[in-house]
């Protein structure tokens, strides 16, 4: 009896499992910490290592692209069918800092397998999830008998994600023609849990600013001048207090302009997830939920825009008292944005709001840092349906949908390339991204391999270009 395509894929993965994990361990030993200048040579070595491995995998075009910071890796494997869709896979090869004294049970850059888990910095975030694409495409070819993927397959693996991707957008703009794609697959995310496979459909954007209020030219005596001149510390407290209304809704005029509202179906899908709010609160080290009225906790952190005070201060901070009116005070704010919001519009709205809040005699300086756009893929998009079907085949159970409350560089790819962004990740919350003892579940890692082995054929069959 001949094997089914699924059984061919699974047999191939099992036959090559040991070599795949050995290669991954070799890559994980490279301490590619982009945030630490001393590791710059290691980040370059990581890029070179990946480039060599992608060539070995079969990609005919592999290049290391320099940036003013750390290098990225680009690879391309054209399909023999010119009508096939083009798919760009995104990930990153840099990692967070890690040291044994941080609380690791073993050396963070010496991978170790305990039970069915691989422990090392980068095991889940993001080397493991980048690397499963190498075995996945080989399993895909083994099952189809072809010598090229069923899609025009490209990879872009950056080296500065853990440092905020400061040069990534410029890199994408510079190489926009080379990176052009019908869809982007981001493998730098995760699932709800080991027992609940999920596909993320969007990430929030981000805008950040510091507002500094200035009063007198220097700190002055509160007895001699208090009650008769404006106090910037009082003004900044009033500013922060005015950020939300009594329903925890952001009170900045124009802030919600363009927001794409949740559909009834999306709210139903969120509600289907096995969410334990009390457990979530324990993880958050908090004892109560609070947020915009009319929305659940998951809806608030995934699909609603927010404004948060990240830091506030001014005046004397030392031991005891110092009876002054301070010369200045400050507050740091961050805004998580959802689909339909434009960071530039939000910046203008915040500036206008802040200027209106301060009293005469207070000068307001606002500094915005770089912004990240939100991204969202509609549930009925054909590429999203392909990702869902491929994951369902691999996990042999229904796949549900989530969003990410955080932000990342995926939106730059969507913005510059004009392509929808899909998320394919197999990491779970217990993997401990950025924490000591980061790990990846080996069974899930191989399910990621299997998912990609099915995905390229599904995309080619269901999302083709007309000749």
PyMOL commands that set and color helices and strands:
alter all, ss='L'
color gray80, all
select helices_A, chain A and resi 5-28+37-57+100-102+127-144+161-163+168-174+176-179+222-225+232-241+264-272+277-284+297-303+343-357+382-395+410-417+429-431+442-462
alter helices_A, ss='H'
color red, helices_A
select strands_A, chain A and resi 61-65+72-77+86-92+112-114+117-119+152-158+183-186+198-203+205-214+220-221+306-314+324-325+328-337+363-368+375-376+400-404+420-423+439-441
alter strands_A, ss='S'
color yellow, strands_A
deselect
rebuild
show_as cartoon
